Amino acid sequence: MGAINALCAITDLTPGHIQNVAALDEFQTHIIEETLALVEARGVRIPADTPLQEIKQYCATKFHRVSMLQHLARGRPTEIDALNGYVVTESRKLGLCCPYSESLTALIKGRELRRD
């Protein structure tokens, strides 16, 4: 999930710890909002009344080492293009702005260059 993997990979935190840092919690909210804006622009109906809150609640209950962080630790390519990178690419096609997803994608791409 784009709201979990990349942010946890950059910070080395579990999903459940992101919300303990106000700035990261806010960043995560923006990532989710950008993704939901893309979903809405594509005409996809989400069955949840409050998808933002439901996603945030889900994230808050997870305390594992995310796969993207594991890939980075092993010097392997990540799934960033399929997650946040996808949001960026598809949002651009529709003329949507997604600065948080763009930033997070760029940070992970930079981190992938390290091989230690």
N, C-alpha and C positions, 0 to 999 in steps of 0.2 A: 504494500500500500504506500502510495506516494507521501502520505502524511506521517508515516512512521520511518520507513527504511532509511531514506537519505538523511533526514535530520538526526536520527540516531547514529548513523555511520559517521557523520561529521563531528558529532559531539561525544561519541563513545558512551552514550547513555542508553538505558533501556527505554522502551516506549512509556512505561509507567513513571519514569523519572522526568520526562520532558515537561510535564505540567507543573513541576515543582520550581521551575525557573520561569519567572513571568515573561521575560523576553522570548524564550523558546516556545512557551505556551502560545503567545500571541503570533509568533512566526508560524507555528503549526496551524493555528486557526486560519491564517491567510492562505496557506497551502490548500487547506480543505476548501475554503471559499472559492479559490481559483478553479479547483477541480470541479466543484459543483456548478460553477458558472459555465464551464465547458459542457458539462452534462446537460444542463438546462438549454443551452444554445443549440445543442444537437437534438433537442426535443425528447430526450429520455426522461420518463417520469419515474421518480424515486418514490417507492411506497411509504417511506418513513415521513412523518410529519415534520420532524426536526432532525434531518440527517447530520447537521453539524454537531449537535449535542450527542447524538448516538455514536458518531465516529469518535468524538473526544472521550466519551465514557469507555468505549471499547479500548482505545489506546491506553487509558489510565490503568487498565487492569493487567497489562502485559509487562512482564519483567524478564525478558529473554534478550539474548544477543542477536540482533537482527542479521539476516543473511547478507545484506550489503556490507555491513561491518566485517563479517567473516570473510567475504570476498576480498575486501581491501587488505585485511590482515595477511591474506595468503598471496597478495600480489596479482589477483585475478581481476578480470574486467567485471564490472558490476552490472546490474539490471537497470541502471539509471535511465537509459534510453527508452525502456519499456514502461517506466513509471513516470517520473517527473518530466523527462525528456519528451514523452508522448504528449503530455498536457501542453508543454511549450509549443511543440510542432503543430498540434491540432488547434490550439488557441490562436496561433498566428494566422492560420488559414481562415479563421472566422473573424479576424480583426479584434480579438480579445487580448487584453493586456494581462500578463501573469508574471509580474516582476519577482515574486517570491520563488515561484517554480523555476524561473530562468536563473536566478541567483544560486539556488540550491543545486541545480543541474550543473552549472559552471563549477561550483565548488567541488562536487564529486568528480567531475571530469579532471580537474586539476589534481585531486587526491589520487586518482587512478594512475597518474604519471609516476608517483612514488613507488618504488619497488623495494621496500625494506620490511 
